[in-house]
Amino acid sequence: MSDYFIILINNKKYIIRRPTSDILYRAQLVYENILSKHKFNDWMGENECINHLVNIGKWTLAGDQKMGEIEKFIEDQKVLLYQSAIQADKVRPIRKQLLQAKQFLNKLHEVKYSLHSFTLRGFAQFAQQQYILGKTIYQEEQRLTDMSLKLLDQIKIKMCDFIVSSAEFRELARTDPWRSYWGMTDNPFSSHVVDLDHDKRTLMTYSKMYDNIYENPDCPSEQVINDDDMLDGWMIVQRRERQEKKQEKQSDNVVGNLSAKYQNSNEIFLPAQSKEQIGQVDKMNTVKSKMVRKQRQQMIDKQGRVGVGKLPDEVMALQSKSNEELKNRL
């Protein structure tokens, strides 16, 4: 995590220093000043960008919903990958589907935000980046103050080679020698925490994440920890379990506030006045309850009208009750 890196363009050496907190602060002021100064100018809005993409056939009005579905699919595949960790024959096809879904999601992101540079925020971000570059490019010990746009573009392209990916950060955070340095102190860098650049803060964040994982009573195996997608799957399972327990507690609190005659009921109908309330009530259902509701809806969609006694869960409950009574007689 050097404070600078070197770029060669046309046999000339350029030193790119990481921006100080003061430079970043002033760059933010540039960004905010542009937003304030040009807010009444004729810029494309985010909705206009989406509508234009829809009109030229690059996007659909259901695009955001599609992205949400793919994100959920990616989460589910990571969980499946984690649960199949010791089954090599299952891991390969899951990993293939996961990769394809990630690539498709990235393409959707690229299309959705392809016109972002034509918005006011896009222009302000461009100016902010140009300001930072103008304050951090050196030749020898001399900061360059007069550069062509062509040179700036060439430097930005070369800088992409120095971008550290999430996978690289995670590998650094969980392996030596960094892991040993991290174990000796909460901040192995000489700078104060507030002066750390993005890369250093990111590395420390991942390091703390692995600390929490190793300290977890249900810490996964090294195989899972060393596989980013499997580990994501484990964390998703942990998160979903916490959410389910929280929802069950909320449900118990709601039921506890009802009169005694309702507290032992299999089903309780709660009126909702808005979509937000509908979502809150829905979250109170356990995974089992949601499965029962899904099975009922599938049968109703297929047959139209169904008596209560013919519902799948009611049939199973009656069978279980009959089997228990038969068992007690014998």
Protein Blocks (a to p, Z undefined) as FASTA:
>chain_A
ZZbdcddeehiacddddddfklmmmmmmmmmmmmmmmmmmccddfklmmmmmmmnopacf
klmmmmmmmmmmmmmmmmmmmmmmmmmklmmmmmmmmmmmmmmmmmmmmmmmmmmmmpmk
lmmmmmmmmmmmmmmccehjbccfbdcfklmmmmmmmmmmmpccfklmmmmmmpcfklmm
mmmpcblbfbdfklpcfklmmmmmmmmmmmmmmmpmklccfklmmpmklmmmmmmmmmmm
mmmmmmmmmmmmmmmmpcfklmmpfbdcdddfbfklmmmmmmmpcfklmmmmmmmmmmmm
mnopacfklpmklmmmmmmmmmmmmmmmZZ
